[in-house]
Amino acid sequence: MFGNPAAAVESPNEAALRTDVVARPVMPIGRVDGAVGSVVIEQRHDPVLVTDDDRERFAEEQQDALSQVEADLRRADADRTVALIDAYEASMQDLAGRYGTQYGERGSLGAQSFFQSIGLRLGMSPLRVARLLDTAVRLRDDLPAVWAAYLDGAAPWRAVELAADQAEGLDDEHLAAYDEQAAVAVVAAPASRLKAKLHTIRERLQDDTAGERSERTRAMRRVTIDHGHDGAATIAATGPAIPIVGFDQALTKAAIAARLREGETRSVGQLRFDIMMDLLVEGIKQQADPAWAGLRVPMRKGVIPAPIVTIPALAALGRTTEQARLVGYGPVSIEAAKELAGEAPSFLRVLTDPFTGVRIAMDRTTRKPPADMRRWVTLRDELCRFPGCNRPAHLCDLDHVQEWQDAGVTDIGNLVSLSRPHHLAKSVGLWDEELRENGSVDWRNPWGEVFTDPPSNPSDPAPPELVEPGPADPPGDDCPF
């Protein structure tokens, strides 16, 4: 090996797996620092140090170590889930005693406050905490054999959660049989086949109730949005399979037909998306025509989509590389924002401090915020100001941090955007709220913990050469913007 061998200390594993590097002269190819010749690096594996058996044994040891870590994680995860149930039950008893029995119920503001607090503690969304709790309680109470496999570490959470999902809507008379068979499946079935296995168990137990269960599925129909990266988002429609599958097939046929047109360069996948967006964006603008066959919402009015995008003026001029921001989503490219701006019928100018990038305040004195103040607070906040809440500000209430009846004033220093559930939780006294001078909002929960929601991402400060006085700038000259 090159260098001083004594300068490095190897572990036994490193010594066992070491590859020696040696140098050997080859035919001269030129002159290097006055010497003729060259050096070629070659690798030599010493068969005395490492054998095939050694490598196999080492691989087995590492795999065993990984299995042990997984077993430890499963036990810790089960302990956490049991602790969550215990914490929830104790907290509900506490809130019922302090605020009234209605605040100790599962669907109450008290329960929502618990999920929000625990979510902030554990780094989860409140919905995830609620789902974790509800699933665990369902397993404990209705699927004891599956629950036991989880507590013993024989089955991971992802497996028993699937078992609970498949048991949703199952008639009580079939729960015991399903639990018995599912407890075997969550331990033995490969992860890639577990969902199909559990679904088969479920369907065989209640072949005669398919119609009823289909109606329950229809009642749970919904549309959800998932925010991705780099300006991407996913829209998912969950509901009865027949119309969705039919639409998917028709969408493919329409895309193939469009692909065959002369000059078309988009792929079928891209055309499927573009056709669907045409139907969604243009369709939502049109008032429903009662003459349409199979219309589900005949009295629907047309609505113009109006995404709100903040475009930093200096970025639009090419003076900074700051991205634009789509309210309710986050950063998007300046190019995409400019394209949208080109179609916008009007603009709202929002001035920012060129040194800090923080939006400049405006004063008002009335109780009900006027339209321009509401618009400004919406742009400032972007989202509900409760930590972790992603409801867009333009769909939120405007809340007086210091309540109006407690001498609170109506100005931007006392107004924040809050989703209705968080507004109600604050108004009934479950949470205390404080808007700080730096734009952060501090929240104190019923158990005295404080969580902070930082201000929405401010604009980047202007480049120094645009704001620092130069030789030609007269003293005290105001910034031109």
Helices and strands as residue ranges (DSSP letters): G 5-7, H 12-16, E 20-25, E 31-32, E 35-36, E 39-44, H 52-99, G 101-104, H 109-122, H 126-142, H 144-151, H 157-167, H 172-188, H 191-205, G 207-209, H 210-219, E 222-227, E 233-238, H 241-259, H 268-277, I 278-282, H 283-285, E 309-310, H 313-316, E 324-326, E 330-332, H 334-341, H 371-381, G 393-395, E 397-400, G 404-406, G 412-414, E 415-418, H 420-427, E 432-435, E 441-444, E 450-453, H 464-467
